[in-house]
Amino acid sequence: MELGYTYWRDDGWYVGYLDDYPDYTTQGETFEEFEEMLRSLYEDIKTFNFPFVRSHGLLKIA
């Protein structure tokens, strides 16, 4: 499985979010740490450890 993410550098830190969950950002001092934090963030979201997680869906109209 692959997830897209958006990131940027801010004062020496890698900062970003999972594209499907832009309300939840994370950061890391190194790029590797940042990616590990993204993985941890995803696990927390999927196990409902964050309140009010917004999800995206598609509605089929006849």
PDB file of N, CA, C, O and CB in Angstrom:
ATOM      1  N   MET A   1       0.833  -1.173   0.000  1.00  0.00           N
ATOM      2  CA  MET A   1       0.000   0.000   0.000  1.00  0.00           C
ATOM      3  C   MET A   1       0.885   1.246   0.000  1.00  0.00           C
ATOM      4  O   MET A   1       1.933   1.274   0.646  1.00  0.00           O
ATOM      5  CB  MET A   1      -0.952  -0.008   1.210  1.00  0.00           C
ATOM      6  N   GLU A   2       0.461   2.256  -0.717  1.00  0.00           N
ATOM      7  CA  GLU A   2       1.179   3.521  -0.747  1.00  0.00           C
ATOM      8  C   GLU A   2       0.212   4.656  -0.442  1.00  0.00           C
ATOM      9  O   GLU A   2      -0.950   4.617  -0.848  1.00  0.00           O
ATOM     10  CB  GLU A   2       1.865   3.736  -2.116  1.00  0.00           C
ATOM     11  N   LEU A   3       0.692   5.658   0.268  1.00  0.00           N
ATOM     12  CA  LEU A   3      -0.090   6.848   0.582  1.00  0.00           C
ATOM     13  C   LEU A   3       0.688   8.073   0.115  1.00  0.00           C
ATOM     14  O   LEU A   3       1.901   8.162   0.302  1.00  0.00           O
ATOM     15  CB  LEU A   3      -0.407   6.932   2.110  1.00  0.00           C
ATOM     16  N   GLY A   4      -0.021   9.004  -0.487  1.00  0.00           N
ATOM     17  CA  GLY A   4       0.629  10.254  -0.883  1.00  0.00           C
ATOM     18  C   GLY A   4       0.750  11.191   0.309  1.00  0.00           C
ATOM     19  O   GLY A   4      -0.061  11.156   1.234  1.00  0.00           O
ATOM     20  N   TYR A   5       1.775  12.025   0.268  1.00  0.00           N
ATOM     21  CA  TYR A   5       1.931  13.033   1.305  1.00  0.00           C
ATOM     22  C   TYR A   5       2.540  14.297   0.720  1.00  0.00           C
ATOM     23  O   TYR A   5       3.154  14.276  -0.346  1.00  0.00           O
ATOM     24  CB  TYR A   5       2.798  12.502   2.452  1.00  0.00           C
ATOM     25  N   THR A   6       2.357  15.390   1.435  1.00  0.00           N
ATOM     26  CA  THR A   6       2.883  16.694   1.067  1.00  0.00           C
ATOM     27  C   THR A   6       3.818  17.130   2.185  1.00  0.00           C
ATOM     28  O   THR A   6       3.509  16.968   3.366  1.00  0.00           O
ATOM     29  CB  THR A   6       1.732  17.743   0.832  1.00  0.00           C
ATOM     30  N   TYR A   7       4.967  17.686   1.803  1.00  0.00           N
ATOM     31  CA  TYR A   7       5.907  18.117   2.845  1.00  0.00           C
ATOM     32  C   TYR A   7       6.671  19.358   2.402  1.00  0.00           C
ATOM     33  O   TYR A   7       6.693  19.709   1.222  1.00  0.00           O
ATOM     34  CB  TYR A   7       6.893  16.986   3.188  1.00  0.00           C
ATOM     35  N   TRP A   8       7.295  20.013   3.377  1.00  0.00           N
ATOM     36  CA  TRP A   8       8.119  21.183   3.133  1.00  0.00           C
ATOM     37  C   TRP A   8       9.146  21.290   4.249  1.00  0.00           C
ATOM     38  O   TRP A   8       9.026  20.627   5.279  1.00  0.00           O
ATOM     39  CB  TRP A   8       7.256  22.471   3.041  1.00  0.00           C
ATOM     40  N   ARG A   9      10.140  22.116   4.044  1.00  0.00           N
ATOM     41  CA  ARG A   9      11.159  22.363   5.066  1.00  0.00           C
ATOM     42  C   ARG A   9      10.787  23.631   5.814  1.00  0.00           C
ATOM     43  O   ARG A   9      10.413  24.632   5.204  1.00  0.00           O
ATOM     44  CB  ARG A   9      12.586  22.483   4.435  1.00  0.00           C
ATOM     45  N   ASP A  10      10.889  23.589   7.125  1.00  0.00           N
ATOM     46  CA  ASP A  10      10.567  24.746   7.952  1.00  0.00           C
ATOM     47  C   ASP A  10      11.587  24.828   9.076  1.00  0.00           C
ATOM     48  O   ASP A  10      11.559  24.033  10.016  1.00  0.00           O
ATOM     49  CB  ASP A  10       9.114  24.657   8.517  1.00  0.00           C
ATOM     50  N   ASP A  11      12.473  25.782   8.972  1.00  0.00           N
ATOM     51  CA  ASP A  11      13.481  26.015  10.009  1.00  0.00           C
ATOM     52  C   ASP A  11      14.277  24.743  10.332  1.00  0.00           C
ATOM     53  O   ASP A  11      14.546  24.445  11.495  1.00  0.00           O
ATOM     54  CB  ASP A  11      12.812  26.543  11.280  1.00  0.00           C
ATOM     55  N   GLY A  12      14.646  24.001   9.283  1.00  0.00           N
ATOM     56  CA  GLY A  12      15.448  22.799   9.461  1.00  0.00           C
ATOM     57  C   GLY A  12      14.671  21.521   9.690  1.00  0.00           C
ATOM     58  O   GLY A  12      15.272  20.450   9.775  1.00  0.00           O
ATOM     59  N   TRP A  13      13.366  21.598   9.792  1.00  0.00           N
ATOM     60  CA  TRP A  13      12.519  20.431  10.021  1.00  0.00           C
ATOM     61  C   TRP A  13      11.787  20.057   8.748  1.00  0.00           C
ATOM     62  O   TRP A  13      11.493  20.921   7.922  1.00  0.00           O
ATOM     63  CB  TRP A  13      11.518  20.697  11.154  1.00  0.00           C
ATOM     64  N   TYR A  14      11.492  18.786   8.584  1.00  0.00           N
ATOM     65  CA  TYR A  14      10.580  18.326   7.539  1.00  0.00           C
ATOM     66  C   TYR A  14       9.184  18.305   8.154  1.00  0.00           C
ATOM     67  O   TYR A  14       8.961  17.659   9.178  1.00  0.00           O
ATOM     68  CB  TYR A  14      10.994  16.900   6.975  1.00  0.00           C
ATOM     69  N   VAL A  15       8.264  19.000   7.537  1.00  0.00           N
ATOM     70  CA  VAL A  15       6.906  19.127   8.050  1.00  0.00           C
ATOM     71  C   VAL A  15       5.947  18.728   6.944  1.00  0.00           C
ATOM     72  O   VAL A  15       6.189  19.039   5.778  1.00  0.00           O
ATOM     73  CB  VAL A  15       6.617  20.578   8.552  1.00  0.00           C
ATOM     74  N   GLY A  16       4.866  18.049   7.285  1.00  0.00           N
ATOM     75  CA  GLY A  16       3.903  17.694   6.257  1.00  0.00           C
ATOM     76  C   GLY A  16       2.743  16.889   6.787  1.00  0.00           C
ATOM     77  O   GLY A  16       2.543  16.744   7.992  1.00  0.00           O
ATOM     78  N   TYR A  17       1.977  16.364   5.828  1.00  0.00           N
ATOM     79  CA  TYR A  17       0.766  15.624   6.168  1.00  0.00           C
ATOM     80  C   TYR A  17       0.473  14.589   5.096  1.00  0.00           C
ATOM     81  O   TYR A  17       0.973  14.680   3.975  1.00  0.00           O
ATOM     82  CB  TYR A  17      -0.431  16.578   6.337  1.00  0.00           C
ATOM     83  N   LEU A  18      -0.333  13.614   5.446  1.00  0.00           N
ATOM     84  CA  LEU A  18      -0.841  12.639   4.495  1.00  0.00           C
ATOM     85  C   LEU A  18      -1.906  13.332   3.657  1.00  0.00           C
ATOM     86  O   LEU A  18      -2.776  14.008   4.205  1.00  0.00           O
ATOM     87  CB  LEU A  18      -1.414  11.369   5.217  1.00  0.00           C
ATOM     88  N   ASP A  19      -1.852  13.176   2.345  1.00  0.00           N
ATOM     89  CA  ASP A  19      -2.765  13.907   1.463  1.00  0.00           C
ATOM     90  C   ASP A  19      -4.230  13.651   1.781  1.00  0.00           C
ATOM     91  O   ASP A  19      -5.057  14.550   1.625  1.00  0.00           O
ATOM     92  CB  ASP A  19      -2.496  13.539   0.029  1.00  0.00           C
ATOM     93  N   ASP A  20      -4.565  12.458   2.219  1.00  0.00           N
ATOM     94  CA  ASP A  20      -5.956  12.149   2.569  1.00  0.00           C
ATOM     95  C   ASP A  20      -6.379  12.747   3.910  1.00  0.00           C
ATOM     96  O   ASP A  20      -7.570  12.784   4.219  1.00  0.00           O
ATOM     97  CB  ASP A  20      -6.154  10.648   2.604  1.00  0.00           C
ATOM     98  N   TYR A  21      -5.428  13.213   4.702  1.00  0.00           N
ATOM     99  CA  TYR A  21      -5.711  13.744   6.041  1.00  0.00           C
ATOM    100  C   TYR A  21      -4.935  15.041   6.282  1.00  0.00           C
ATOM    101  O   TYR A  21      -4.072  15.082   7.159  1.00  0.00           O
ATOM    102  CB  TYR A  21      -5.354  12.699   7.125  1.00  0.00           C
ATOM    103  N   PRO A  22      -5.227  16.102   5.522  1.00  0.00           N
ATOM    104  CA  PRO A  22      -4.435  17.331   5.628  1.00  0.00           C
ATOM    105  C   PRO A  22      -4.596  18.081   6.941  1.00  0.00           C
ATOM    106  O   PRO A  22      -3.816  18.991   7.224  1.00  0.00           O
ATOM    107  CB  PRO A  22      -4.791  18.240   4.517  1.00  0.00           C
ATOM    108  N   ASP A  23      -5.581  17.726   7.744  1.00  0.00           N
ATOM    109  CA  ASP A  23      -5.773  18.398   9.030  1.00  0.00           C
ATOM    110  C   ASP A  23      -4.748  17.967  10.078  1.00  0.00           C
ATOM    111  O   ASP A  23      -4.626  18.604  11.125  1.00  0.00           O
ATOM    112  CB  ASP A  23      -7.170  18.129   9.546  1.00  0.00           C
ATOM    113  N   TYR A  24      -4.018  16.896   9.803  1.00  0.00           N
ATOM    114  CA  TYR A  24      -3.090  16.332  10.787  1.00  0.00           C
ATOM    115  C   TYR A  24      -1.669  16.389  10.253  1.00  0.00           C
ATOM    116  O   TYR A  24      -1.306  15.631   9.353  1.00  0.00           O
ATOM    117  CB  TYR A  24      -3.474  14.877  11.138  1.00  0.00           C
ATOM    118  N   THR A  25      -0.866  17.289  10.808  1.00  0.00           N
ATOM    119  CA  THR A  25       0.518  17.428  10.363  1.00  0.00           C
ATOM    120  C   THR A  25       1.454  16.740  11.339  1.00  0.00           C
ATOM    121  O   THR A  25       1.110  16.472  12.490  1.00  0.00           O
ATOM    122  CB  THR A  25       0.898  18.909  10.213  1.00  0.00           C
ATOM    123  N   THR A  26       2.645  16.467  10.841  1.00  0.00           N
ATOM    124  CA  THR A  26       3.692  15.887  11.673  1.00  0.00           C
ATOM    125  C   THR A  26       5.019  16.448  11.191  1.00  0.00           C
ATOM    126  O   THR A  26       5.073  17.153  10.183  1.00  0.00           O
ATOM    127  CB  THR A  26       3.677  14.317  11.617  1.00  0.00           C
ATOM    128  N   GLN A  27       6.093  16.133  11.913  1.00  0.00           N
ATOM    129  CA  GLN A  27       7.403  16.662  11.543  1.00  0.00           C
ATOM    130  C   GLN A  27       8.506  15.730  11.997  1.00  0.00           C
ATOM    131  O   GLN A  27       8.304  14.855  12.839  1.00  0.00           O
ATOM    132  CB  GLN A  27       7.613  18.050  12.139  1.00  0.00           C
ATOM    133  N   GLY A  28       9.678  15.940  11.417  1.00  0.00           N
ATOM    134  CA  GLY A  28      10.856  15.177  11.808  1.00  0.00           C
ATOM    135  C   GLY A  28      12.115  15.970  11.494  1.00  0.00           C
ATOM    136  O   GLY A  28      12.133  16.780  10.568  1.00  0.00           O
ATOM    137  N   GLU A  29      13.158  15.735  12.264  1.00  0.00           N
ATOM    138  CA  GLU A  29      14.424  16.443  12.028  1.00  0.00           C
ATOM    139  C   GLU A  29      15.130  15.943  10.775  1.00  0.00           C
ATOM    140  O   GLU A  29      15.820  16.706  10.099  1.00  0.00           O
ATOM    141  CB  GLU A  29      15.348  16.288  13.232  1.00  0.00           C
ATOM    142  N   THR A  30      14.957  14.661  10.468  1.00  0.00           N
ATOM    143  CA  THR A  30      15.511  14.093   9.239  1.00  0.00           C
ATOM    144  C   THR A  30      14.356  13.616   8.379  1.00  0.00           C
ATOM    145  O   THR A  30      13.238  13.447   8.864  1.00  0.00           O
ATOM    146  CB  THR A  30      16.507  12.924   9.542  1.00  0.00           C
ATOM    147  N   PHE A  31      14.632  13.397   7.087  1.00  0.00           N
ATOM    148  CA  PHE A  31      13.579  12.913   6.204  1.00  0.00           C
ATOM    149  C   PHE A  31      13.118  11.524   6.626  1.00  0.00           C
ATOM    150  O   PHE A  31      11.929  11.218   6.546  1.00  0.00           O
ATOM    151  CB  PHE A  31      14.064  12.892   4.751  1.00  0.00           C
ATOM    152  N   GLU A  32      14.030  10.690   7.069  1.00  0.00           N
ATOM    153  CA  GLU A  32      13.679   9.344   7.520  1.00  0.00           C
ATOM    154  C   GLU A  32      12.786   9.406   8.755  1.00  0.00           C
ATOM    155  O   GLU A  32      11.802   8.673   8.852  1.00  0.00           O
ATOM    156  CB  GLU A  32      14.947   8.528   7.823  1.00  0.00           C
ATOM    157  N   GLU A  33      13.127  10.278   9.692  1.00  0.00           N
ATOM    158  CA  GLU A  33      12.299  10.438  10.890  1.00  0.00           C
ATOM    159  C   GLU A  33      10.917  10.963  10.499  1.00  0.00           C
ATOM    160  O   GLU A  33       9.905  10.516  11.038  1.00  0.00           O
ATOM    161  CB  GLU A  33      12.978  11.397  11.907  1.00  0.00           C
ATOM    162  N   PHE A  34      10.877  11.905   9.569  1.00  0.00           N
ATOM    163  CA  PHE A  34       9.600  12.445   9.115  1.00  0.00           C
ATOM    164  C   PHE A  34       8.718  11.346   8.524  1.00  0.00           C
ATOM    165  O   PHE A  34       7.531  11.267   8.842  1.00  0.00           O
ATOM    166  CB  PHE A  34       9.828  13.551   8.080  1.00  0.00           C
ATOM    167  N   GLU A  35       9.289  10.496   7.666  1.00  0.00           N
ATOM    168  CA  GLU A  35       8.494   9.409   7.090  1.00  0.00           C
ATOM    169  C   GLU A  35       8.020   8.430   8.160  1.00  0.00           C
ATOM    170  O   GLU A  35       6.907   7.911   8.071  1.00  0.00           O
ATOM    171  CB  GLU A  35       9.306   8.666   6.030  1.00  0.00           C
ATOM    172  N   GLU A  36       8.844   8.175   9.162  1.00  0.00           N
ATOM    173  CA  GLU A  36       8.425   7.301  10.257  1.00  0.00           C
ATOM    174  C   GLU A  36       7.274   7.942  11.042  1.00  0.00           C
ATOM    175  O   GLU A  36       6.349   7.252  11.471  1.00  0.00           O
ATOM    176  CB  GLU A  36       9.618   7.000  11.198  1.00  0.00           C
ATOM    177  N   MET A  37       7.338   9.243  11.221  1.00  0.00           N
ATOM    178  CA  MET A  37       6.256   9.950  11.917  1.00  0.00           C
ATOM    179  C   MET A  37       4.967   9.900  11.090  1.00  0.00           C
ATOM    180  O   MET A  37       3.877   9.819  11.658  1.00  0.00           O
ATOM    181  CB  MET A  37       6.660  11.421  12.197  1.00  0.00           C
ATOM    182  N   LEU A  38       5.075   9.949   9.760  1.00  0.00           N
ATOM    183  CA  LEU A  38       3.898   9.807   8.910  1.00  0.00           C
ATOM    184  C   LEU A  38       3.272   8.430   9.074  1.00  0.00           C
ATOM    185  O   LEU A  38       2.049   8.302   9.138  1.00  0.00           O
ATOM    186  CB  LEU A  38       4.264  10.049   7.446  1.00  0.00           C
ATOM    187  N   ARG A  39       4.112   7.398   9.143  1.00  0.00           N
ATOM    188  CA  ARG A  39       3.598   6.035   9.358  1.00  0.00           C
ATOM    189  C   ARG A  39       2.870   5.945  10.694  1.00  0.00           C
ATOM    190  O   ARG A  39       1.789   5.363  10.780  1.00  0.00           O
ATOM    191  CB  ARG A  39       4.749   5.001   9.308  1.00  0.00           C
ATOM    192  N   SER A  40       3.458   6.516  11.723  1.00  0.00           N
ATOM    193  CA  SER A  40       2.839   6.510  13.052  1.00  0.00           C
ATOM    194  C   SER A  40       1.527   7.291  13.041  1.00  0.00           C
ATOM    195  O   SER A  40       0.541   6.866  13.642  1.00  0.00           O
ATOM    196  CB  SER A  40       3.802   7.104  14.099  1.00  0.00           C
ATOM    197  N   LEU A  41       1.521   8.421  12.362  1.00  0.00           N
ATOM    198  CA  LEU A  41       0.302   9.209  12.237  1.00  0.00           C
ATOM    199  C   LEU A  41      -0.800   8.410  11.564  1.00  0.00           C
ATOM    200  O   LEU A  41      -1.947   8.437  12.010  1.00  0.00           O
ATOM    201  CB  LEU A  41       0.571  10.487  11.455  1.00  0.00           C
ATOM    202  N   TYR A  42      -0.465   7.699  10.498  1.00  0.00           N
ATOM    203  CA  TYR A  42      -1.450   6.889   9.793  1.00  0.00           C
ATOM    204  C   TYR A  42      -2.020   5.804  10.710  1.00  0.00           C
ATOM    205  O   TYR A  42      -3.231   5.579  10.719  1.00  0.00           O
ATOM    206  CB  TYR A  42      -0.822   6.255   8.542  1.00  0.00           C
ATOM    207  N   GLU A  43      -1.176   5.142  11.468  1.00  0.00           N
ATOM    208  CA  GLU A  43      -1.656   4.111  12.392  1.00  0.00           C
ATOM    209  C   GLU A  43      -2.593   4.701  13.435  1.00  0.00           C
ATOM    210  O   GLU A  43      -3.617   4.100  13.762  1.00  0.00           O
ATOM    211  CB  GLU A  43      -0.479   3.421  13.082  1.00  0.00           C
ATOM    212  N   ASP A  44      -2.249   5.874  13.958  1.00  0.00           N
ATOM    213  CA  ASP A  44      -3.123   6.526  14.941  1.00  0.00           C
ATOM    214  C   ASP A  44      -4.470   6.883  14.325  1.00  0.00           C
ATOM    215  O   ASP A  44      -5.510   6.690  14.954  1.00  0.00           O
ATOM    216  CB  ASP A  44      -2.453   7.789  15.501  1.00  0.00           C
ATOM    217  N   ILE A  45      -4.460   7.394  13.116  1.00  0.00           N
ATOM    218  CA  ILE A  45      -5.707   7.750  12.446  1.00  0.00           C
ATOM    219  C   ILE A  45      -6.552   6.506  12.216  1.00  0.00           C
ATOM    220  O   ILE A  45      -7.755   6.518  12.479  1.00  0.00           O
ATOM    221  CB  ILE A  45      -5.425   8.462  11.110  1.00  0.00           C
ATOM    222  N   LYS A  46      -5.949   5.450  11.736  1.00  0.00           N
ATOM    223  CA  LYS A  46      -6.685   4.232  11.421  1.00  0.00           C
ATOM    224  C   LYS A  46      -7.212   3.512  12.662  1.00  0.00           C
ATOM    225  O   LYS A  46      -8.173   2.750  12.558  1.00  0.00           O
ATOM    226  CB  LYS A  46      -5.805   3.301  10.636  1.00  0.00           C
ATOM    227  N   THR A  47      -6.622   3.729  13.806  1.00  0.00           N
ATOM    228  CA  THR A  47      -7.113   3.105  15.034  1.00  0.00           C
ATOM    229  C   THR A  47      -7.942   4.087  15.865  1.00  0.00           C
ATOM    230  O   THR A  47      -8.229   3.837  17.036  1.00  0.00           O
ATOM    231  CB  THR A  47      -5.938   2.575  15.864  1.00  0.00           C
ATOM    232  N   PHE A  48      -8.320   5.200  15.248  1.00  0.00           N
ATOM    233  CA  PHE A  48      -9.187   6.203  15.868  1.00  0.00           C
ATOM    234  C   PHE A  48      -8.587   6.804  17.131  1.00  0.00           C
ATOM    235  O   PHE A  48      -9.311   7.086  18.086  1.00  0.00           O
ATOM    236  CB  PHE A  48     -10.526   5.593  16.191  1.00  0.00           C
ATOM    237  N   ASN A  49      -7.275   7.002  17.146  1.00  0.00           N
ATOM    238  CA  ASN A  49      -6.633   7.668  18.273  1.00  0.00           C
ATOM    239  C   ASN A  49      -6.674   9.186  18.142  1.00  0.00           C
ATOM    240  O   ASN A  49      -6.200   9.896  19.029  1.00  0.00           O
ATOM    241  CB  ASN A  49      -5.198   7.204  18.399  1.00  0.00           C
ATOM    242  N   PHE A  50      -7.239   9.694  17.041  1.00  0.00           N
ATOM    243  CA  PHE A  50      -7.419  11.131  16.844  1.00  0.00           C
ATOM    244  C   PHE A  50      -8.913  11.417  16.760  1.00  0.00           C
ATOM    245  O   PHE A  50      -9.645  10.698  16.080  1.00  0.00           O
ATOM    246  CB  PHE A  50      -6.675  11.631  15.557  1.00  0.00           C
ATOM    247  N   PRO A  51      -9.365  12.456  17.442  1.00  0.00           N
ATOM    248  CA  PRO A  51     -10.787  12.804  17.340  1.00  0.00           C
ATOM    249  C   PRO A  51     -11.082  13.533  16.030  1.00  0.00           C
ATOM    250  O   PRO A  51     -10.216  14.211  15.478  1.00  0.00           O
ATOM    251  CB  PRO A  51     -11.213  13.675  18.534  1.00  0.00           C
ATOM    252  N   PHE A  52     -12.279  13.390  15.554  1.00  0.00           N
ATOM    253  CA  PHE A  52     -12.789  14.145  14.418  1.00  0.00           C
ATOM    254  C   PHE A  52     -11.979  13.966  13.134  1.00  0.00           C
ATOM    255  O   PHE A  52     -11.788  14.924  12.385  1.00  0.00           O
ATOM    256  CB  PHE A  52     -12.834  15.588  14.770  1.00  0.00           C
ATOM    257  N   VAL A  53     -11.505  12.752  12.877  1.00  0.00           N
ATOM    258  CA  VAL A  53     -10.776  12.490  11.637  1.00  0.00           C
ATOM    259  C   VAL A  53     -11.739  12.587  10.471  1.00  0.00           C
ATOM    260  O   VAL A  53     -12.788  11.945  10.465  1.00  0.00           O
ATOM    261  CB  VAL A  53     -10.089  11.098  11.669  1.00  0.00           C
ATOM    262  N   ARG A  54     -11.382  13.384   9.497  1.00  0.00           N
ATOM    263  CA  ARG A  54     -12.206  13.539   8.301  1.00  0.00           C
ATOM    264  C   ARG A  54     -11.730  12.554   7.248  1.00  0.00           C
ATOM    265  O   ARG A  54     -10.527  12.371   7.058  1.00  0.00           O
ATOM    266  CB  ARG A  54     -12.150  14.998   7.760  1.00  0.00           C
ATOM    267  N   SER A  55     -12.657  11.932   6.577  1.00  0.00           N
ATOM    268  CA  SER A  55     -12.336  10.975   5.526  1.00  0.00           C
ATOM    269  C   SER A  55     -12.997  11.420   4.228  1.00  0.00           C
ATOM    270  O   SER A  55     -13.948  12.203   4.230  1.00  0.00           O
ATOM    271  CB  SER A  55     -12.793   9.543   5.917  1.00  0.00           C
ATOM    272  N   HIS A  56     -12.483  10.914   3.141  1.00  0.00           N
ATOM    273  CA  HIS A  56     -12.997  11.236   1.821  1.00  0.00           C
ATOM    274  C   HIS A  56     -13.727  10.030   1.258  1.00  0.00           C
ATOM    275  O   HIS A  56     -13.252   8.900   1.376  1.00  0.00           O
ATOM    276  CB  HIS A  56     -11.862  11.679   0.877  1.00  0.00           C
ATOM    277  N   GLY A  57     -14.861  10.261   0.655  1.00  0.00           N
ATOM    278  CA  GLY A  57     -15.631   9.172   0.044  1.00  0.00           C
ATOM    279  C   GLY A  57     -16.188   9.617  -1.302  1.00  0.00           C
ATOM    280  O   GLY A  57     -16.135  10.796  -1.653  1.00  0.00           O
ATOM    281  N   LEU A  58     -16.710   8.679  -2.027  1.00  0.00           N
ATOM    282  CA  LEU A  58     -17.358   8.944  -3.308  1.00  0.00           C
ATOM    283  C   LEU A  58     -18.809   8.461  -3.225  1.00  0.00           C
ATOM    284  O   LEU A  58     -19.073   7.343  -2.781  1.00  0.00           O
ATOM    285  CB  LEU A  58     -16.595   8.241  -4.487  1.00  0.00           C
ATOM    286  N   LEU A  59     -19.719   9.287  -3.642  1.00  0.00           N
ATOM    287  CA  LEU A  59     -21.131   8.946  -3.624  1.00  0.00           C
ATOM    288  C   LEU A  59     -21.576   8.686  -5.039  1.00  0.00           C
ATOM    289  O   LEU A  59     -21.403   9.535  -5.914  1.00  0.00           O
ATOM    290  CB  LEU A  59     -21.975  10.062  -2.973  1.00  0.00           C
ATOM    291  N   LYS A  60     -22.151   7.519  -5.277  1.00  0.00           N
ATOM    292  CA  LYS A  60     -22.675   7.188  -6.603  1.00  0.00           C
ATOM    293  C   LYS A  60     -24.116   7.692  -6.699  1.00  0.00           C
ATOM    294  O   LYS A  60     -24.939   7.432  -5.823  1.00  0.00           O
ATOM    295  CB  LYS A  60     -22.603   5.645  -6.872  1.00  0.00           C
ATOM    296  N   ILE A  61     -24.393   8.397  -7.750  1.00  0.00           N
ATOM    297  CA  ILE A  61     -25.734   8.898  -8.027  1.00  0.00           C
ATOM    298  C   ILE A  61     -26.261   8.152  -9.247  1.00  0.00           C
ATOM    299  O   ILE A  61     -25.599   8.094 -10.284  1.00  0.00           O
ATOM    300  CB  ILE A  61     -25.734  10.455  -8.261  1.00  0.00           C
ATOM    301  N   ALA A  62     -27.438   7.592  -9.118  1.00  0.00           N
ATOM    302  CA  ALA A  62     -28.008   6.768 -10.209  1.00  0.00           C
ATOM    303  C   ALA A  62     -28.172   7.545 -11.487  1.00  0.00           C
ATOM    304  O   ALA A  62     -28.634   6.997 -12.488  1.00  0.00           O
ATOM    305  CB  ALA A  62     -29.350   6.201  -9.801  1.00  0.00           C
TER     306      ALA A  62
END
